Amino acid sequence: MEKTTNFQKVKTLIGWPILFLVGQLFILFLLIAILQFVKPISFTEFELADRLRTVLFPSTVITFCIFYPIFSHKYQKEKIHSVALRKNKILYYVLFGVLTSFVIHIFFLKMERVLPIPATLSSTSVTYDWFYIGRVFSTALIGPILEEYLFRGFLYQEAKKWMKPMRAILLITLIFVLCHTTVYSFLAAIVISFIVIDALEKEKSITAPILFHMFYNLIAITIIPLIARYQMYQLDIIFIVMLVCFVVLYLINKPTKFPKK
């Protein structure tokens, strides 16, 4: 009976990210349908991409307006429901997010040049237009808020009620990772999940993981494309400096001690 109950609880946890994903896709296609009704096109490959660029940012804003109240309400019902964070901790998690993003993405860039894998990061190009501004806003602000409230603010707290802390961490990390599509985002999500859960446990505030996630994404989408074509020795220097700073910052905070059940 207990195994069956736990299985049902796992299905419920998995159901929330699925609902979130389906909701985003529904809003996206609904806006495309509305735009098609207002201004019909034949939907060639180029036209479809252009329509997606047009509705992507509005669909993200609508998604935020729908799901943020739900996730925020779920978080407020948990034992850890603070959003307050000390000023020195705000700076800490901003810097920690920046450094982590540099370390992870430069590591991926270096691997692309020494291993026979597709150079997707090195070939990334940026067009500075309104779509790019909307993409930055969505990726570095809306996305992290929704994801942290869902995965760490609600699902992780829910999992801890009937699982040992480490098992809850592994389960939520697995669900979080499976919500990413590319190899790089898949691997990075593993590291990020452990870091933001640790931040939440240390600070007892959802703001810590949100800040970390925001600035991790901000560097990934704005700075990494600019340094992607640097020479190997330049990347090595940046990587070593950022890695040392990352280790120092990480060691400043004491390791989280999870209670035993």
BAPA-331712 format. One record per residue (C-alpha): x negated, z, y negated; residue number from 1. Coordinates in Angstrom, 3 decimals, decimal comma. Each point is the difference from the previous one (the first is absolute). Layout:
N
<guke c1="X" c3="Z" c2="Y" pos="NUM"/>
...
***
This chain:
261
<guke c1="0,000" c3="0,000" c2="0,000" pos="1"/>
<guke c1="-2,818" c3="0,893" c2="-2,431" pos="2"/>
<guke c1="-1,817" c3="-3,280" c2="0,672" pos="3"/>
<guke c1="3,196" c3="-1,934" c2="-0,646" pos="4"/>
<guke c1="0,582" c3="1,912" c2="-3,215" pos="5"/>
<guke c1="-3,529" c3="-0,642" c2="-1,226" pos="6"/>
<guke c1="0,353" c3="-3,678" c2="0,877" pos="7"/>
<guke c1="3,141" c3="-0,175" c2="-2,117" pos="8"/>
<guke c1="-1,845" c3="1,666" c2="-2,879" pos="9"/>
<guke c1="-2,833" c3="-2,533" c2="0,230" pos="10"/>
<guke c1="2,542" c3="-2,838" c2="-0,083" pos="11"/>
<guke c1="1,534" c3="1,528" c2="-3,116" pos="12"/>
<guke c1="-3,395" c3="0,201" c2="-1,688" pos="13"/>
<guke c1="-0,761" c3="-3,621" c2="0,864" pos="14"/>
<guke c1="3,450" c3="-1,034" c2="-1,178" pos="15"/>
<guke c1="-0,670" c3="0,965" c2="-3,619" pos="16"/>
<guke c1="-2,961" c3="-2,400" c2="-0,539" pos="17"/>
<guke c1="1,982" c3="-2,727" c2="1,764" pos="18"/>
<guke c1="2,949" c3="0,635" c2="-2,320" pos="19"/>
<guke c1="-2,374" c3="-0,107" c2="-2,969" pos="20"/>
<guke c1="-1,506" c3="-3,317" c2="1,149" pos="21"/>
<guke c1="3,370" c3="-1,587" c2="0,766" pos="22"/>
<guke c1="1,299" c3="1,165" c2="-3,365" pos="23"/>
<guke c1="-2,904" c3="-1,629" c2="-1,826" pos="24"/>
<guke c1="0,467" c3="-3,279" c2="1,870" pos="25"/>
<guke c1="3,754" c3="0,023" c2="-0,611" pos="26"/>
<guke c1="-0,468" c3="0,513" c2="-3,756" pos="27"/>
<guke c1="-2,658" c3="-2,722" c2="-0,096" pos="28"/>
<guke c1="2,145" c3="-2,589" c2="1,776" pos="29"/>
<guke c1="3,089" c3="1,008" c2="-1,977" pos="30"/>
<guke c1="-1,810" c3="-0,725" c2="-3,271" pos="31"/>
<guke c1="-1,251" c3="-3,326" c2="1,370" pos="32"/>
<guke c1="3,580" c3="-0,889" c2="0,974" pos="33"/>
<guke c1="1,280" c3="0,928" c2="-3,469" pos="34"/>
<guke c1="-2,748" c3="-2,049" c2="-1,636" pos="35"/>
<guke c1="0,813" c3="-2,916" c2="2,300" pos="36"/>
<guke c1="3,671" c3="0,237" c2="-1,013" pos="37"/>
<guke c1="-0,894" c3="-0,021" c2="-3,707" pos="38"/>
<guke c1="-2,642" c3="-2,731" c2="0,268" pos="39"/>
<guke c1="0,052" c3="-1,858" c2="3,346" pos="40"/>
<guke c1="-3,203" c3="-1,562" c2="1,339" pos="41"/>
<guke c1="-0,927" c3="-1,833" c2="3,202" pos="42"/>
<guke c1="-2,335" c3="2,781" c2="1,174" pos="43"/>
<guke c1="-3,240" c3="-1,811" c2="0,635" pos="44"/>
<guke c1="-2,968" c3="2,216" c2="0,899" pos="45"/>
<guke c1="-1,170" c3="0,061" c2="-3,626" pos="46"/>
<guke c1="3,478" c3="0,722" c2="-1,375" pos="47"/>
<guke c1="0,573" c3="2,837" c2="2,470" pos="48"/>
<guke c1="-3,305" c3="1,627" c2="-0,973" pos="49"/>
<guke c1="0,982" c3="-0,321" c2="-3,646" pos="50"/>
<guke c1="3,371" c3="1,640" c2="0,665" pos="51"/>
<guke c1="-1,700" c3="2,859" c2="1,836" pos="52"/>
<guke c1="-2,330" c3="0,545" c2="-2,952" pos="53"/>
<guke c1="3,004" c3="0,054" c2="-2,326" pos="54"/>
<guke c1="2,035" c3="2,625" c2="1,870" pos="55"/>
<guke c1="-2,771" c3="2,143" c2="1,497" pos="56"/>
<guke c1="-0,398" c3="2,396" c2="-2,930" pos="57"/>
<guke c1="3,757" c3="0,384" c2="-0,728" pos="58"/>
<guke c1="0,644" c3="0,670" c2="3,700" pos="59"/>
<guke c1="-2,688" c3="2,704" c2="-0,038" pos="60"/>
<guke c1="1,619" c3="1,701" c2="-2,999" pos="61"/>
<guke c1="3,439" c3="-0,118" c2="1,639" pos="62"/>
<guke c1="-1,498" c3="1,389" c2="3,218" pos="63"/>
<guke c1="-1,492" c3="2,881" c2="-1,978" pos="64"/>
<guke c1="3,307" c3="0,764" c2="-1,718" pos="65"/>
<guke c1="1,798" c3="0,136" c2="3,358" pos="66"/>
<guke c1="-2,507" c3="1,801" c2="2,220" pos="67"/>
<guke c1="-1,790" c3="2,372" c2="-2,405" pos="68"/>
<guke c1="3,025" c3="2,313" c2="-0,462" pos="69"/>
<guke c1="0,457" c3="0,133" c2="3,791" pos="70"/>
<guke c1="-3,650" c3="0,751" c2="0,817" pos="71"/>
<guke c1="-0,353" c3="2,435" c2="-2,907" pos="72"/>
<guke c1="3,094" c3="1,904" c2="1,118" pos="73"/>
<guke c1="-1,344" c3="0,212" c2="3,559" pos="74"/>
<guke c1="-3,319" c3="1,334" c2="-1,304" pos="75"/>
<guke c1="1,648" c3="2,618" c2="-2,182" pos="76"/>
<guke c1="1,778" c3="1,425" c2="3,061" pos="77"/>
<guke c1="-3,319" c3="0,687" c2="1,756" pos="78"/>
<guke c1="-2,068" c3="3,179" c2="-0,310" pos="79"/>
<guke c1="-2,688" c3="-1,871" c2="-1,928" pos="80"/>
<guke c1="1,822" c3="-1,567" c2="-2,915" pos="81"/>
<guke c1="-2,278" c3="0,472" c2="-2,999" pos="82"/>
<guke c1="-0,995" c3="-2,841" c2="-2,333" pos="83"/>
<guke c1="-2,199" c3="2,167" c2="-2,234" pos="84"/>
<guke c1="-3,769" c3="-0,499" c2="0,105" pos="85"/>
<guke c1="-2,786" c3="1,610" c2="-2,019" pos="86"/>
<guke c1="-1,765" c3="-2,210" c2="-2,563" pos="87"/>
<guke c1="-3,373" c3="0,209" c2="1,740" pos="88"/>
<guke c1="1,671" c3="-1,034" c2="3,270" pos="89"/>
<guke c1="1,638" c3="-2,971" c2="-1,724" pos="90"/>
<guke c1="-3,436" c3="-1,283" c2="-1,016" pos="91"/>
<guke c1="-1,349" c3="0,797" c2="3,453" pos="92"/>
<guke c1="2,533" c3="-2,109" c2="1,900" pos="93"/>
<guke c1="-0,230" c3="-2,847" c2="-2,505" pos="94"/>
<guke c1="-3,774" c3="-0,172" c2="0,526" pos="95"/>
<guke c1="0,333" c3="0,539" c2="3,747" pos="96"/>
<guke c1="2,439" c3="-2,905" c2="0,268" pos="97"/>
<guke c1="-2,306" c3="-2,263" c2="-2,015" pos="98"/>
<guke c1="-3,084" c3="0,885" c2="2,053" pos="99"/>
<guke c1="1,798" c3="-0,334" c2="3,327" pos="100"/>
<guke c1="1,290" c3="-3,438" c2="-0,946" pos="101"/>
<guke c1="-3,487" c3="-1,178" c2="-0,969" pos="102"/>
<guke c1="-1,569" c3="1,370" c2="3,190" pos="103"/>
<guke c1="2,582" c3="-1,463" c2="2,382" pos="104"/>
<guke c1="0,332" c3="-3,417" c2="-1,624" pos="105"/>
<guke c1="-3,710" c3="-0,533" c2="-0,579" pos="106"/>
<guke c1="-0,564" c3="0,941" c2="3,643" pos="107"/>
<guke c1="2,505" c3="-2,709" c2="0,982" pos="108"/>
<guke c1="-1,714" c3="-2,491" c2="-2,327" pos="109"/>
<guke c1="-3,353" c3="0,750" c2="1,589" pos="110"/>
<guke c1="1,436" c3="-0,401" c2="3,500" pos="111"/>
<guke c1="1,384" c3="-3,422" c2="-0,924" pos="112"/>
<guke c1="-3,538" c3="-1,169" c2="-0,767" pos="113"/>
<guke c1="-1,686" c3="1,259" c2="3,142" pos="114"/>
<guke c1="2,738" c3="-0,484" c2="2,610" pos="115"/>
<guke c1="1,816" c3="-3,181" c2="1,081" pos="116"/>
<guke c1="3,346" c3="1,009" c2="-1,519" pos="117"/>
<guke c1="2,160" c3="-1,846" c2="-2,569" pos="118"/>
<guke c1="-1,238" c3="0,687" c2="-3,545" pos="119"/>
<guke c1="3,407" c3="0,842" c2="-1,418" pos="120"/>
<guke c1="-1,180" c3="2,617" c2="-2,518" pos="121"/>
<guke c1="-2,923" c3="-2,098" c2="-1,221" pos="122"/>
<guke c1="2,271" c3="-2,986" c2="-0,603" pos="123"/>
<guke c1="2,650" c3="1,959" c2="-1,920" pos="124"/>
<guke c1="0,824" c3="-1,612" c2="-3,338" pos="125"/>
<guke c1="1,898" c3="1,554" c2="-2,887" pos="126"/>
<guke c1="2,201" c3="-1,831" c2="-2,473" pos="127"/>
<guke c1="0,716" c3="2,160" c2="-3,013" pos="128"/>
<guke c1="3,655" c3="-0,714" c2="-0,691" pos="129"/>
<guke c1="3,286" c3="1,901" c2="-0,131" pos="130"/>
<guke c1="0,266" c3="-0,081" c2="3,770" pos="131"/>
<guke c1="-3,404" c3="1,719" c2="0,277" pos="132"/>
<guke c1="1,070" c3="2,699" c2="-2,474" pos="133"/>
<guke c1="3,158" c3="0,614" c2="2,021" pos="134"/>
<guke c1="-2,024" c3="0,073" c2="3,210" pos="135"/>
<guke c1="-2,362" c3="2,613" c2="-1,448" pos="136"/>
<guke c1="2,938" c3="2,088" c2="-1,202" pos="137"/>
<guke c1="1,703" c3="-0,227" c2="3,404" pos="138"/>
<guke c1="-3,124" c3="0,621" c2="2,078" pos="139"/>
<guke c1="-1,617" c3="2,716" c2="-2,090" pos="140"/>
<guke c1="3,081" c3="1,914" c2="-1,161" pos="141"/>
<guke c1="3,268" c3="-0,644" c2="1,819" pos="142"/>
<guke c1="-1,466" c3="-0,480" c2="3,486" pos="143"/>
<guke c1="-2,072" c3="3,202" c2="0,123" pos="144"/>
<guke c1="2,847" c3="2,145" c2="-1,336" pos="145"/>
<guke c1="2,502" c3="-1,258" c2="2,560" pos="146"/>
<guke c1="-2,451" c3="0,065" c2="2,915" pos="147"/>
<guke c1="-1,284" c3="3,507" c2="-0,696" pos="148"/>
<guke c1="3,474" c3="1,457" c2="-0,436" pos="149"/>
<guke c1="1,097" c3="-1,669" c2="3,236" pos="150"/>
<guke c1="-2,976" c3="0,487" c2="2,313" pos="151"/>
<guke c1="-1,652" c3="3,196" c2="-1,244" pos="152"/>
<guke c1="2,767" c3="1,599" c2="-2,044" pos="153"/>
<guke c1="2,774" c3="-0,386" c2="2,564" pos="154"/>
<guke c1="-1,013" c3="-1,352" c2="3,427" pos="155"/>
<guke c1="-3,173" c3="2,077" c2="0,360" pos="156"/>
<guke c1="1,809" c3="3,196" c2="-1,010" pos="157"/>
<guke c1="2,788" c3="-0,811" c2="2,446" pos="158"/>
<guke c1="-2,455" c3="-0,676" c2="2,852" pos="159"/>
<guke c1="-1,772" c3="3,333" c2="-0,562" pos="160"/>
<guke c1="3,213" c3="1,867" c2="0,746" pos="161"/>
<guke c1="-0,138" c3="-0,865" c2="3,701" pos="162"/>
<guke c1="-3,587" c3="-1,192" c2="0,575" pos="163"/>
<guke c1="-3,435" c3="1,527" c2="-0,313" pos="164"/>
<guke c1="-1,592" c3="-0,928" c2="-3,358" pos="165"/>
<guke c1="-2,619" c3="-2,371" c2="1,439" pos="166"/>
<guke c1="2,582" c3="-1,791" c2="2,129" pos="167"/>
<guke c1="2,211" c3="-0,365" c2="-3,066" pos="168"/>
<guke c1="-2,953" c3="-1,476" c2="-1,925" pos="169"/>
<guke c1="-0,739" c3="-2,486" c2="2,787" pos="170"/>
<guke c1="3,665" c3="-1,013" c2="0,334" pos="171"/>
<guke c1="0,541" c3="-0,571" c2="-3,729" pos="172"/>
<guke c1="-3,345" c3="-1,804" c2="-0,245" pos="173"/>
<guke c1="1,036" c3="-2,314" c2="2,834" pos="174"/>
<guke c1="3,353" c3="-0,769" c2="-1,645" pos="175"/>
<guke c1="-1,687" c3="-0,523" c2="-3,381" pos="176"/>
<guke c1="-2,630" c3="-2,324" c2="1,477" pos="177"/>
<guke c1="2,586" c3="-2,107" c2="1,824" pos="178"/>
<guke c1="1,707" c3="-0,676" c2="-3,337" pos="179"/>
<guke c1="-3,062" c3="-1,992" c2="-1,115" pos="180"/>
<guke c1="-0,479" c3="-3,620" c2="0,931" pos="181"/>
<guke c1="-3,604" c3="-1,114" c2="-0,621" pos="182"/>
<guke c1="-3,051" c3="1,174" c2="1,956" pos="183"/>
<guke c1="-1,614" c3="1,491" c2="-3,105" pos="184"/>
<guke c1="3,106" c3="1,883" c2="-1,128" pos="185"/>
<guke c1="0,524" c3="1,144" c2="3,600" pos="186"/>
<guke c1="-3,488" c3="1,535" c2="0,225" pos="187"/>
<guke c1="0,072" c3="1,416" c2="-3,533" pos="188"/>
<guke c1="3,402" c3="1,602" c2="0,632" pos="189"/>
<guke c1="-1,512" c3="2,121" c2="2,777" pos="190"/>
<guke c1="-2,539" c3="1,529" c2="-2,392" pos="191"/>
<guke c1="2,461" c3="0,311" c2="-2,880" pos="192"/>
<guke c1="2,604" c3="1,789" c2="2,097" pos="193"/>
<guke c1="-2,379" c3="2,793" c2="1,002" pos="194"/>
<guke c1="-1,259" c3="0,385" c2="-3,576" pos="195"/>
<guke c1="3,425" c3="0,216" c2="-1,652" pos="196"/>
<guke c1="1,346" c3="2,416" c2="2,607" pos="197"/>
<guke c1="-3,054" c3="2,174" c2="-0,584" pos="198"/>
<guke c1="0,651" c3="-0,212" c2="-3,763" pos="199"/>
<guke c1="3,618" c3="1,029" c2="0,474" pos="200"/>
<guke c1="-0,956" c3="2,986" c2="2,156" pos="201"/>
<guke c1="-2,666" c3="1,145" c2="-2,449" pos="202"/>
<guke c1="2,013" c3="-0,315" c2="-3,199" pos="203"/>
<guke c1="3,525" c3="0,588" c2="1,350" pos="204"/>
<guke c1="1,112" c3="-2,746" c2="-2,394" pos="205"/>
<guke c1="1,073" c3="-3,598" c2="0,591" pos="206"/>
<guke c1="-1,752" c3="-0,981" c2="-3,248" pos="207"/>
<guke c1="-3,460" c3="0,262" c2="1,588" pos="208"/>
<guke c1="0,558" c3="-2,698" c2="2,664" pos="209"/>
<guke c1="1,932" c3="-2,152" c2="-2,474" pos="210"/>
<guke c1="-2,867" c3="0,009" c2="-2,521" pos="211"/>
<guke c1="-2,554" c3="-0,746" c2="2,710" pos="212"/>
<guke c1="2,112" c3="-2,859" c2="1,371" pos="213"/>
<guke c1="0,700" c3="-1,446" c2="-3,450" pos="214"/>
<guke c1="-3,627" c3="-0,285" c2="-1,041" pos="215"/>
<guke c1="-1,100" c3="-1,151" c2="3,436" pos="216"/>
<guke c1="2,416" c3="-2,936" c2="-0,296" pos="217"/>
<guke c1="-0,822" c3="-0,593" c2="-3,669" pos="218"/>
<guke c1="-3,702" c3="-0,526" c2="0,734" pos="219"/>
<guke c1="0,813" c3="-2,158" c2="3,028" pos="220"/>
<guke c1="2,139" c3="-2,408" c2="-1,998" pos="221"/>
<guke c1="-1,885" c3="-0,076" c2="-3,319" pos="222"/>
<guke c1="-3,727" c3="0,698" c2="0,520" pos="223"/>
<guke c1="-0,789" c3="-1,002" c2="3,579" pos="224"/>
<guke c1="0,865" c3="-3,710" c2="-0,572" pos="225"/>
<guke c1="-2,428" c3="0,007" c2="-2,941" pos="226"/>
<guke c1="-2,966" c3="1,312" c2="2,000" pos="227"/>
<guke c1="0,827" c3="-1,883" c2="3,214" pos="228"/>
<guke c1="-2,494" c3="-2,763" c2="-0,855" pos="229"/>
<guke c1="-2,899" c3="2,300" c2="-0,869" pos="230"/>
<guke c1="-3,249" c3="-0,460" c2="1,872" pos="231"/>
<guke c1="-0,566" c3="2,184" c2="3,073" pos="232"/>
<guke c1="-2,626" c3="2,192" c2="-1,671" pos="233"/>
<guke c1="2,377" c3="0,679" c2="-2,913" pos="234"/>
<guke c1="2,750" c3="1,029" c2="2,402" pos="235"/>
<guke c1="-2,511" c3="2,209" c2="1,842" pos="236"/>
<guke c1="-0,888" c3="1,856" c2="-3,192" pos="237"/>
<guke c1="3,636" c3="0,521" c2="-0,999" pos="238"/>
<guke c1="0,896" c3="1,058" c2="3,542" pos="239"/>
<guke c1="-2,778" c3="2,609" c2="0,242" pos="240"/>
<guke c1="0,812" c3="1,503" c2="-3,420" pos="241"/>
<guke c1="3,735" c3="0,140" c2="0,733" pos="242"/>
<guke c1="-0,536" c3="1,390" c2="3,505" pos="243"/>
<guke c1="-2,204" c3="2,846" c2="-1,286" pos="244"/>
<guke c1="2,560" c3="0,848" c2="-2,690" pos="245"/>
<guke c1="2,785" c3="-0,185" c2="2,595" pos="246"/>
<guke c1="-1,764" c3="2,466" c2="2,322" pos="247"/>
<guke c1="-0,750" c3="2,390" c2="-2,875" pos="248"/>
<guke c1="3,609" c3="-0,037" c2="-1,193" pos="249"/>
<guke c1="1,328" c3="0,472" c2="3,514" pos="250"/>
<guke c1="-2,257" c3="3,010" c2="0,609" pos="251"/>
<guke c1="1,094" c3="1,651" c2="-3,250" pos="252"/>
<guke c1="3,407" c3="0,783" c2="1,504" pos="253"/>
<guke c1="-0,023" c3="2,346" c2="2,966" pos="254"/>
<guke c1="1,269" c3="-1,476" c2="3,286" pos="255"/>
<guke c1="3,667" c3="0,573" c2="0,701" pos="256"/>
<guke c1="0,717" c3="2,626" c2="2,632" pos="257"/>
<guke c1="3,173" c3="-0,872" c2="1,847" pos="258"/>
<guke c1="1,997" c3="2,883" c2="1,465" pos="259"/>
<guke c1="0,179" c3="0,190" c2="3,781" pos="260"/>
<guke c1="3,392" c3="-0,072" c2="1,683" pos="261"/>
***
